[in-house]
Amino acid sequence: MIAKISSGRDTAGLIRYLYGPGRANEHTDPHLVASWDGFAPDPGRTDNATATATATATATRKLLVADLDLHLKQARRLGRAPKQHVWHCSIRAAPEDRTLSDAEWATIARRVVAATGIAPDGDPDGCRWAAVRHAADHIHIAATTVRGDLRPARHWNDYLTADKELAAIEKEYGLRQVVRGDRTAAKRPTRAEKEKARRIGHEATVRERLRTTVRTAVSAATSPEGFLGILAATDNVLVEIQRFPSGDLRGYKVAIEGDINASSKPVWYSGSELAPDLSLPKIRQRLEATDPRPDTDRGRPSPWHQAIATTERIPQLLDRADDEAAQAHLAAYGEALDALPLLAPQNLRPQLRQAASAFERATRSRIQAEHHHTRTLRSAVRAMLRDPAPKDGAALAMLLDAALLVALAAARWHHLRHHDQQATAAQQTHLHLQAAYAQAAATPLAALAHRKPSAPTLERFTTLIHQTSPAHAQQILDDPGWHALATALADAETTGHQPATLLQQAADQRTLDDTRSPARTLTWRIHRLTQRTGPSHRALVAKARSAATAEGTAQRLNAPVHEAAVIRPPQSLRAPRR
């Protein structure tokens, strides 16, 4: 069940709407199910539509309005009437819930007005209210927020208290238990915004389109000024920058060209109106955790490899006790998803945009993120935008493979902390990423399989599979991705790696029980493990020579090898500490 609460100043208008036909004639059989004392007049359920019956219903509506406003009129004579005296709460059941009886809806209404402070249990001075049912799946509660002692009702945080009571009602009545949030979600589009989008032929509202645009700009920027510059250069987006008298940035507003109000002026949205983490101060905090300088060190791995390695570590980081750091990693991962549509081929962009849009909800919770923990991933993502992915598609497929594990880990992390909406969002993200990964991995895996090694090599690797992963060996060998895995092992062996060691390390990284294709999973794990170039022949010879020298020294000193290996030079020969 969900509740929607609003306020107003026209009791008669609300009652007229509740007992009327509705905006689209959706109101059927409007009638009273409960009221403050159980004896309120009910204008509904007339047996005929004659003029006399209609006049009677109209008179009864006026009588109900007068009864509801009784204390309001008394307070008004004393100059104590509130400006917004109408309290309106609609309560709707889920589509799959059973149809509740009038008596059950009456009980629910009484519990909600008691929980919210409109009419507390046992309080003879509670507000006057009436619950009207004009459809099978919901009721409306209309109340005036003036108590019998002419004081205003104490209904602070009424949405939260009503939501908490409805959660208990769902369990007691055996209804669908709605996923509830923690007030960190982005503001939902209004009905008017949805209708406006529908009229102009857009599925998403202007608010939702701008939210996606702003999040994408954040994922590509390295400073607040750069962020605003990216927005200003985006087609069809208007930007208004706000500054302090000193000239420092204070905030920003965005609009879409052609989206105007009744005065023919652009409809502006501030960052915080789009999402809680899109205000300029929040964006500045995240951008401070990004290295604005390009990585010019040729000895370091490519930004794609850095992003893959960092993303792969996030599930382990989420298992630690530092919730603030974990929340920061989820936010940075969300920024990486926001950037991926800019880096992927055209056919993958729809699924990646849906994945980024779904995970947006999972990037925020009541836990305060400490963004300095995520400098590596953020900097790698910005560098990726300057360094396109290799044309073979393997880097993107590996990144998506790692991202799939993060989505599952994020769902588990949020679920353990009772972040229901965020956990659901992470699960939806996983589904979209699966679809994108299936398309992205097809070509590079086929290229690997086409280069499958010789039969003797395949037979040798088959033995290694049985030795390292006996529980999944047959599943791996029957997997269509087996030849791609064998090619990855052969390539690694060519560069100096030991296939048996690589397979064991890949199998030990994470269980294969929940993978759809263990062969493909092992293929990408081996690729990631071999990101750093394997030891060359010269390096292997030097290593063997070093080991022989160490052994000879140990024998001369009559000491074990491991002790000789850690002999330190005298203090006078040590390099000074920095």
C-alpha positions as CSV (number, residue, x, y, z in Angstrom):
1,M,0.0,0.0,0.0
2,I,1.1,3.5,-0.7
3,A,-0.1,6.8,0.7
4,K,-0.1,10.2,-0.9
5,I,-0.6,13.2,1.3
6,S,-1.3,16.8,0.3
7,S,-2.8,19.9,1.8
8,G,-5.2,22.6,0.6
9,R,-7.7,25.2,1.6
10,D,-11.0,24.2,-0.1
11,T,-12.9,21.5,1.8
12,A,-15.9,21.8,-0.5
13,G,-13.8,21.4,-3.6
14,L,-12.2,18.2,-2.3
15,I,-15.5,16.7,-1.3
16,R,-17.1,17.6,-4.7
17,Y,-14.2,15.9,-6.5
18,L,-14.4,12.7,-4.3
19,Y,-18.1,12.3,-4.9
20,G,-17.9,13.4,-8.5
21,P,-17.3,11.4,-11.7
22,G,-13.5,11.9,-11.6
23,R,-11.3,13.4,-14.3
24,A,-11.9,10.5,-16.7
25,N,-15.2,9.1,-15.2
26,E,-13.1,6.6,-13.2
27,H,-15.1,7.2,-9.9
28,T,-17.6,4.4,-9.5
29,D,-20.0,4.1,-6.5
30,P,-18.5,6.8,-4.3
31,H,-19.5,6.3,-0.7
32,L,-18.4,6.9,2.9
33,V,-16.7,4.0,4.7
34,A,-15.6,5.8,7.9
35,S,-15.6,9.2,9.7
36,W,-14.5,10.9,12.9
37,D,-17.6,9.7,14.9
38,G,-19.2,7.2,12.5
39,F,-22.2,9.4,12.0
40,A,-21.1,11.8,9.2
41,P,-23.6,12.3,6.4
42,D,-22.9,10.3,3.3
43,P,-23.8,11.9,-0.1
44,G,-23.1,8.8,-2.0
45,R,-25.1,5.6,-2.9
46,T,-28.3,7.1,-4.2
47,D,-30.6,4.5,-5.7
48,N,-31.7,6.6,-8.7
49,A,-30.5,9.6,-10.8
50,T,-33.6,11.7,-10.6
51,A,-33.5,15.4,-10.1
52,T,-34.7,15.0,-6.5
53,A,-31.9,12.5,-5.7
54,T,-29.3,14.7,-7.3
55,A,-30.5,17.7,-5.2
56,T,-30.5,15.6,-2.1
57,A,-26.9,14.4,-2.8
58,T,-25.8,18.0,-3.3
59,A,-27.4,19.1,0.0
60,T,-25.8,16.2,1.8
61,R,-22.4,17.1,0.4
62,K,-22.8,20.7,1.7
63,L,-23.8,19.2,5.1
64,L,-20.7,17.0,5.2
65,V,-18.5,20.0,4.3
66,A,-20.1,22.1,7.1
67,D,-19.6,19.3,9.6
68,L,-15.9,18.9,8.6
69,D,-15.3,22.7,8.8
70,L,-17.1,23.2,12.1
71,H,-13.9,23.7,14.2
72,L,-12.3,25.6,11.4
73,K,-15.1,28.2,11.5
74,Q,-14.8,28.5,15.3
75,A,-11.0,29.0,15.0
76,R,-11.5,31.5,12.2
77,R,-13.7,33.7,14.4
78,L,-10.8,33.7,16.9
79,G,-8.3,34.5,14.2
80,R,-6.5,31.1,14.7
81,A,-7.4,29.3,11.5
82,P,-4.5,27.9,9.5
83,K,-4.2,28.9,5.8
84,Q,-3.9,25.4,4.6
85,H,-6.6,23.6,6.6
86,V,-7.4,20.7,4.3
87,W,-5.5,17.4,4.8
88,H,-5.9,14.9,2.0
89,C,-4.6,11.4,2.1
90,S,-5.1,8.8,-0.6
91,I,-4.3,5.2,0.2
92,R,-4.0,2.7,-2.7
93,A,-3.6,-1.1,-2.6
94,A,-1.3,-3.0,-5.0
95,P,-2.9,-4.3,-8.2
96,E,-2.3,-7.9,-7.2
97,D,-3.9,-7.4,-3.7
98,R,-7.2,-8.9,-2.9
99,T,-10.2,-6.6,-2.9
100,L,-10.7,-5.3,0.6
101,S,-14.2,-4.8,2.1
102,D,-15.6,-1.5,3.3
103,A,-15.1,-2.6,6.9
104,E,-11.4,-3.3,6.2
105,W,-10.9,0.0,4.5
106,A,-12.6,1.7,7.5
107,T,-10.2,0.1,9.9
108,I,-7.2,1.1,7.8
109,A,-8.5,4.7,7.6
110,R,-8.8,4.9,11.4
111,R,-5.3,3.5,11.9
112,V,-3.8,6.0,9.5
113,V,-5.4,9.1,11.0
114,A,-4.4,7.9,14.5
115,A,-0.8,7.2,13.4
116,T,-0.4,10.5,11.7
117,G,-1.8,12.6,14.5
118,I,-4.9,13.7,12.7
119,A,-7.2,11.9,15.2
120,P,-5.1,10.1,17.8
121,D,-6.7,7.1,19.6
122,G,-8.5,8.1,22.7
123,D,-8.3,11.9,22.0
124,P,-11.8,13.4,22.1
125,D,-10.4,16.6,20.5
126,G,-9.0,14.9,17.3
127,C,-9.6,16.5,13.9
128,R,-12.8,15.8,12.0
129,W,-12.2,13.5,9.0
130,A,-14.1,11.3,6.5
131,A,-12.9,8.4,4.4
132,V,-14.5,8.0,0.9
133,R,-14.2,5.0,-1.4
134,H,-15.0,5.5,-5.1
135,A,-13.0,2.6,-6.5
136,A,-12.2,-1.0,-5.5
137,D,-8.5,-0.4,-4.8
138,H,-8.2,2.8,-2.9
139,I,-9.8,5.3,-0.5
140,H,-9.4,9.1,0.1
141,I,-9.3,10.6,3.6
142,A,-10.4,14.3,3.9
143,A,-9.8,16.1,7.2
144,T,-9.6,19.6,8.5
145,T,-6.5,20.2,10.6
146,V,-8.2,22.1,13.4
147,R,-8.7,20.1,16.6
148,G,-11.8,20.2,18.9
149,D,-9.8,22.5,21.3
150,L,-9.2,24.8,18.3
151,R,-5.5,24.1,18.2
152,P,-3.7,22.9,15.0
153,A,-3.2,19.2,14.5
154,R,0.2,17.7,15.3
155,H,0.8,15.8,12.1
156,W,4.5,16.5,11.5
157,N,6.2,13.8,9.3
158,D,2.8,12.4,8.5
159,Y,4.0,10.8,5.3
160,L,6.6,8.7,7.3
161,T,4.2,7.8,10.1
162,A,1.5,6.8,7.6
163,D,4.0,4.8,5.6
164,K,5.2,3.0,8.7
165,E,1.6,2.1,9.7
166,L,0.8,0.9,6.2
167,A,3.8,-1.4,6.3
168,A,2.4,-3.0,9.4
169,I,-1.1,-3.2,7.8
170,E,0.4,-5.0,4.8
171,K,1.8,-7.8,7.0
172,E,-1.3,-8.2,9.1
173,Y,-3.7,-8.3,6.1
174,G,-1.4,-10.5,3.9
175,L,-1.0,-7.8,1.2
176,R,1.9,-7.1,-1.0
177,Q,4.8,-5.5,1.0
178,V,5.8,-2.4,-0.9
179,V,9.5,-1.6,-1.3
180,R,10.0,1.5,0.8
181,G,12.7,4.1,0.6
182,D,14.7,6.3,3.0
183,R,13.9,9.7,1.5
184,T,17.1,9.8,-0.6
185,A,15.4,9.1,-3.9
186,A,15.2,11.7,-6.7
187,K,11.9,13.6,-6.9
188,R,9.4,11.8,-9.1
189,P,7.9,13.6,-12.1
190,T,4.5,15.1,-11.4
191,R,1.4,14.1,-13.3
192,A,1.5,17.3,-15.3
193,E,5.1,16.6,-16.3
194,K,4.2,13.1,-17.5
195,E,1.2,14.4,-19.5
196,K,3.4,17.1,-21.1
197,A,6.0,14.5,-22.1
198,R,3.3,12.3,-23.6
199,R,1.9,15.2,-25.6
200,I,5.2,16.0,-27.2
201,G,6.0,12.3,-27.9
202,H,8.6,11.6,-25.2
203,E,8.7,8.6,-23.0
204,A,10.8,10.4,-20.3
205,T,9.8,13.7,-18.8
206,V,12.0,16.8,-19.0
207,R,13.1,16.3,-15.4
208,E,14.2,12.7,-16.1
209,R,16.0,13.7,-19.3
210,L,17.9,16.5,-17.6
211,R,18.8,14.3,-14.7
212,T,20.4,11.8,-17.2
213,T,22.2,14.7,-19.0
214,V,23.6,16.2,-15.8
215,R,24.8,12.8,-14.4
216,T,26.6,12.1,-17.7
217,A,28.3,15.5,-17.5
218,V,29.4,14.8,-14.0
219,S,30.9,11.5,-15.1
220,A,33.0,13.3,-17.7
221,A,34.1,16.4,-15.8
222,T,37.1,16.9,-13.5
223,S,36.1,20.3,-12.0
224,P,32.9,22.3,-11.3
225,E,33.8,24.7,-14.1
226,G,34.4,21.9,-16.5
227,F,31.1,20.3,-15.5
228,L,29.2,23.5,-16.3
229,G,31.2,23.9,-19.5
230,I,30.1,20.4,-20.7
231,L,26.5,21.2,-19.9
232,A,26.6,24.5,-21.7
233,A,28.0,22.7,-24.8
234,T,25.3,20.0,-24.8
235,D,22.7,20.4,-27.5
236,N,19.2,21.7,-26.5
237,V,20.3,22.3,-22.9
238,L,20.2,25.8,-21.3
239,V,22.4,26.5,-18.3
240,E,22.0,29.4,-15.8
241,I,25.0,29.8,-13.5
242,Q,24.6,31.4,-10.1
243,R,27.5,33.1,-8.3
244,F,28.2,34.7,-5.0
245,P,29.1,38.4,-4.9
246,S,32.7,37.3,-4.7
247,G,32.4,35.6,-8.1
248,D,32.6,32.1,-6.7
249,L,30.2,29.5,-8.0
250,R,27.1,29.2,-6.0
251,G,24.8,26.9,-8.0
252,Y,23.2,26.2,-11.4
253,K,19.9,25.7,-13.1
254,V,19.2,23.7,-16.3
255,A,16.4,23.7,-18.8
256,I,15.6,22.2,-22.2
257,E,15.1,24.4,-25.2
258,G,11.4,24.7,-26.0
259,D,10.2,23.6,-22.6
260,I,8.4,26.7,-21.5
261,N,5.7,27.7,-18.9
262,A,2.6,29.7,-19.4
263,S,4.6,32.9,-19.5
264,S,6.7,31.5,-22.4
265,K,9.8,31.3,-20.2
266,P,12.0,28.3,-19.8
267,V,11.2,25.8,-17.0
268,W,14.3,25.8,-14.9
269,Y,15.4,22.9,-12.6
270,S,18.1,23.3,-10.0
271,G,20.5,20.4,-9.5
272,S,18.9,19.5,-6.1
273,E,15.5,19.4,-7.8
274,L,16.8,16.8,-10.2
275,A,18.4,14.5,-7.5
276,P,19.8,15.0,-4.0
277,D,23.4,14.4,-5.1
278,L,23.3,16.8,-8.1
279,S,23.5,20.0,-6.2
280,L,26.7,21.9,-7.0
281,P,28.2,21.4,-3.4
282,K,27.6,17.6,-3.7
283,I,29.0,17.5,-7.2
284,R,32.1,19.5,-6.1
285,Q,32.7,16.9,-3.3
286,R,32.8,14.1,-5.8
287,L,34.9,16.0,-8.4
288,E,37.5,16.7,-5.7
289,A,38.1,13.0,-5.6
290,T,39.2,13.0,-9.3
291,D,42.7,13.7,-10.5
292,P,42.3,16.4,-13.2
293,R,45.8,15.8,-14.6
294,P,46.1,13.3,-17.5
295,D,48.1,10.2,-16.9
296,T,51.2,10.6,-19.0
297,D,53.2,7.7,-17.4
298,R,53.7,5.2,-20.2
299,G,54.7,2.6,-17.7
300,R,51.3,2.5,-16.1
301,P,48.5,0.3,-17.5
302,S,45.9,1.9,-19.7
303,P,42.9,3.6,-18.0
304,W,40.7,0.7,-19.3
305,H,42.8,-1.8,-17.4
306,Q,42.8,0.4,-14.3
307,A,39.1,0.8,-14.4
308,I,38.6,-3.0,-14.9
309,A,41.0,-3.8,-12.0
310,T,39.4,-1.2,-9.7
311,T,35.9,-2.3,-10.5
312,E,36.8,-5.9,-9.9
313,R,37.9,-5.0,-6.3
314,I,34.6,-3.3,-5.4
315,P,32.8,-6.5,-4.2
316,Q,35.6,-7.2,-1.8
317,L,35.6,-3.6,-0.6
318,L,31.8,-3.8,0.0
319,D,32.3,-6.7,2.4
320,R,34.4,-4.6,4.7
321,A,33.0,-2.8,7.7
322,D,33.6,0.7,6.4
323,D,30.1,1.7,5.2
324,E,31.1,5.3,4.3
325,A,33.8,4.0,2.0
326,A,31.5,1.4,0.5
327,Q,28.9,4.1,-0.2
328,A,31.5,6.1,-2.0
329,H,32.5,3.1,-4.1
330,L,28.9,2.6,-5.2
331,A,28.6,6.3,-6.2
332,A,31.8,6.1,-8.2
333,Y,30.6,2.9,-9.8
334,G,27.4,4.7,-10.7
335,E,29.4,7.4,-12.4
336,A,31.3,4.8,-14.4
337,L,27.9,3.4,-15.6
338,D,26.9,6.9,-16.6
339,A,30.0,7.3,-18.8
340,L,29.8,3.9,-20.5
341,P,27.2,4.9,-23.1
342,L,29.7,7.5,-24.3
343,L,32.3,4.8,-24.8
344,A,30.2,1.9,-26.1
345,P,29.1,1.0,-29.7
346,Q,25.8,2.3,-30.8
347,N,24.0,-1.0,-30.4
348,L,24.9,-1.3,-26.7
349,R,23.9,2.2,-25.6
350,P,20.2,1.7,-24.9
351,Q,20.9,-1.2,-22.4
352,L,23.8,0.7,-20.8
353,R,21.6,3.8,-20.4
354,Q,18.9,1.8,-18.8
355,A,21.5,0.2,-16.5
356,A,22.9,3.6,-15.5
357,S,19.4,5.0,-15.0
358,A,18.4,2.0,-12.8
359,F,21.6,2.2,-10.6
360,E,21.1,5.9,-10.0
361,R,18.8,5.0,-7.1
362,A,21.4,2.6,-5.7
363,T,24.1,5.4,-5.5
364,R,22.5,7.2,-2.5
365,S,21.4,6.2,1.0
366,R,21.4,7.7,4.4
367,I,25.1,6.7,4.8
368,Q,27.4,9.6,4.1
369,A,29.9,8.7,1.4
370,E,33.6,9.4,1.8
371,H,34.6,10.1,-1.8
372,H,38.4,10.2,-1.3
373,H,38.4,6.4,-1.3
374,T,37.4,6.4,-5.0
375,R,40.0,8.6,-6.7
376,T,41.4,5.7,-8.8
377,L,38.2,4.6,-10.4
378,R,37.0,8.2,-11.1
379,S,40.3,9.2,-12.6
380,A,40.4,6.1,-14.7
381,V,36.9,6.8,-16.1
382,R,37.8,10.3,-17.1
383,A,40.9,9.0,-18.8
384,M,38.9,6.4,-20.6
385,L,36.9,9.2,-22.3
386,R,40.2,10.5,-23.7
387,D,41.5,7.0,-24.6
388,P,38.8,5.0,-26.6
389,A,38.5,1.3,-26.0
390,P,40.4,-1.1,-28.2
391,K,38.5,-2.0,-31.4
392,D,38.3,-5.7,-30.6
393,G,35.8,-5.0,-27.8
394,A,37.6,-7.2,-25.3
395,A,38.2,-4.3,-22.8
396,L,34.5,-3.3,-22.8
397,A,33.4,-6.9,-22.4
398,M,35.8,-7.4,-19.4
399,L,34.6,-4.2,-17.8
400,L,31.0,-5.3,-18.1
401,D,31.9,-8.7,-16.7
402,A,33.4,-7.0,-13.6
403,A,30.4,-4.6,-13.5
404,L,28.0,-7.5,-13.3
405,L,29.6,-8.8,-10.1
406,V,29.5,-5.3,-8.6
407,A,25.7,-5.0,-9.3
408,L,25.1,-8.3,-7.4
409,A,27.4,-7.2,-4.6
410,A,25.6,-3.8,-4.4
411,A,22.2,-5.5,-4.2
412,R,23.5,-7.7,-1.3
413,W,25.1,-4.8,0.5
414,H,22.0,-2.7,0.3
415,H,19.8,-5.6,1.3
416,L,21.8,-6.3,4.5
417,R,21.3,-2.7,5.5
418,H,17.5,-2.7,4.7
419,H,17.9,-0.3,1.8
420,D,15.0,-1.9,-0.1
421,Q,14.7,0.5,-3.0
422,Q,18.4,0.6,-3.6
423,A,18.7,-3.2,-3.5
424,T,15.9,-3.5,-6.1
425,A,17.6,-0.9,-8.3
426,A,20.9,-2.9,-8.2
427,Q,19.0,-6.1,-9.2
428,Q,17.4,-4.3,-12.1
429,T,20.9,-2.9,-13.1
430,H,22.2,-6.5,-13.2
431,L,19.6,-7.5,-15.7
432,H,20.4,-4.6,-18.0
433,L,24.1,-5.2,-17.7
434,Q,23.6,-8.9,-18.6
435,A,21.9,-8.0,-21.8
436,A,24.6,-5.5,-22.7
437,Y,27.4,-8.0,-21.8
438,A,25.9,-10.7,-23.9
439,Q,26.1,-8.5,-27.0
440,A,29.5,-7.0,-26.1
441,A,31.2,-10.3,-25.4
442,A,30.0,-12.2,-28.5
443,T,32.6,-10.8,-30.9
444,P,35.8,-11.0,-28.8
445,L,34.9,-14.5,-27.5
446,A,34.2,-15.7,-31.1
447,A,37.6,-14.3,-32.1
448,L,39.3,-16.2,-29.3
449,A,37.5,-19.4,-30.1
450,H,38.5,-19.1,-33.7
451,R,42.2,-19.3,-32.6
452,K,41.7,-22.4,-30.5
453,P,44.9,-24.2,-29.7
454,S,46.0,-27.6,-31.0
455,A,44.4,-30.9,-29.9
456,P,47.4,-31.8,-27.6
457,T,47.2,-28.4,-25.9
458,L,43.5,-28.7,-25.5
459,E,43.9,-32.1,-23.9
460,R,46.6,-30.7,-21.5
461,F,44.3,-27.8,-20.5
462,T,41.4,-30.2,-20.0
463,T,43.5,-32.0,-17.4
464,L,44.3,-28.7,-15.7
465,I,40.5,-27.9,-15.6
466,H,39.8,-31.2,-13.8
467,Q,42.6,-30.5,-11.4
468,T,41.8,-26.9,-10.5
469,S,38.0,-26.9,-10.7
470,P,36.8,-30.5,-10.2
471,A,33.3,-29.4,-9.2
472,H,32.7,-27.4,-12.4
473,A,35.0,-29.2,-14.8
474,Q,32.4,-30.9,-16.9
475,Q,30.3,-27.7,-17.0
476,I,33.3,-25.7,-18.2
477,L,34.2,-28.3,-20.9
478,D,30.7,-28.5,-22.2
479,D,30.4,-24.6,-22.2
480,P,30.4,-23.0,-25.7
481,G,33.1,-20.7,-24.3
482,W,35.6,-23.5,-23.6
483,H,37.6,-22.9,-26.8
484,A,37.9,-19.2,-25.9
485,L,39.1,-20.1,-22.5
486,A,41.7,-22.5,-23.9
487,T,43.0,-19.7,-26.3
488,A,43.3,-17.3,-23.3
489,L,45.3,-19.9,-21.4
490,A,47.5,-20.5,-24.5
491,D,48.1,-16.8,-25.0
492,A,49.0,-16.4,-21.3
493,E,51.4,-19.3,-21.5
494,T,53.1,-17.7,-24.5
495,T,53.8,-14.6,-22.5
496,G,55.5,-16.6,-19.6
497,H,52.5,-17.3,-17.3
498,Q,51.8,-20.7,-15.8
499,P,48.4,-21.9,-17.0
500,A,47.9,-24.1,-13.8
501,T,48.6,-21.1,-11.6
502,L,46.4,-18.8,-13.5
503,L,43.5,-21.2,-13.5
504,Q,43.8,-21.7,-9.8
505,Q,43.9,-18.0,-9.1
506,A,40.9,-17.4,-11.4
507,A,38.9,-20.1,-9.8
508,D,39.8,-18.9,-6.3
509,Q,38.7,-15.3,-7.0
510,R,35.0,-16.0,-6.6
511,T,32.7,-19.0,-6.7
512,L,31.5,-20.1,-10.1
513,D,28.2,-21.4,-8.7
514,D,26.2,-18.3,-9.7
515,T,27.7,-17.8,-13.1
516,R,25.8,-18.6,-16.3
517,S,28.9,-19.4,-18.2
518,P,31.9,-20.5,-16.1
519,A,34.1,-20.8,-19.1
520,R,33.5,-17.2,-20.2
521,T,33.9,-16.0,-16.6
522,L,37.3,-17.8,-16.3
523,T,38.3,-16.4,-19.7
524,W,37.9,-12.8,-18.5
525,R,39.4,-13.4,-15.1
526,I,42.5,-14.9,-16.8
527,H,42.6,-11.8,-19.1
528,R,42.5,-9.6,-16.1
529,L,45.2,-11.6,-14.3
530,T,47.5,-11.2,-17.3
531,Q,46.9,-7.5,-17.7
532,R,50.4,-7.1,-16.3
533,T,52.8,-8.5,-18.9
534,G,54.1,-11.9,-17.9
535,P,57.8,-12.5,-17.1
536,S,59.9,-12.6,-20.3
537,H,62.5,-15.3,-21.0
538,R,65.3,-12.9,-19.9
539,A,63.4,-12.2,-16.7
540,L,63.0,-15.9,-16.0
541,V,66.7,-16.5,-16.5
542,A,67.6,-13.6,-14.3
543,K,65.3,-14.9,-11.6
544,A,66.8,-18.3,-11.7
545,R,70.3,-16.9,-11.6
546,S,69.3,-14.7,-8.6
547,A,67.9,-17.7,-6.8
548,A,71.1,-19.7,-7.4
549,T,73.2,-16.9,-6.0
550,A,71.1,-16.6,-3.0
551,E,71.3,-20.3,-2.4
552,G,75.1,-20.3,-2.7
553,T,75.4,-17.4,-0.3
554,A,73.1,-19.2,2.2
555,Q,75.2,-22.3,2.0
556,R,78.4,-20.3,2.6
557,L,76.9,-18.6,5.6
558,N,75.4,-21.9,6.8
559,A,72.0,-20.2,7.0
560,P,68.6,-21.1,5.6
561,V,67.8,-19.6,2.2
562,H,64.9,-17.6,3.5
563,E,67.0,-16.0,6.2
564,A,69.8,-15.1,3.8
565,A,67.3,-13.4,1.5
566,V,66.3,-10.9,4.1
567,I,69.8,-9.9,5.3
568,R,69.8,-6.1,5.6
569,P,72.8,-3.8,4.8
570,P,74.6,-2.0,7.7
571,Q,72.9,1.2,8.9
572,S,75.5,3.3,7.2
573,L,74.8,1.9,3.8
574,R,71.0,2.2,3.9
575,A,69.3,4.8,1.8
576,P,67.9,7.7,3.9
577,R,64.2,7.6,4.6
578,R,62.0,10.0,2.7
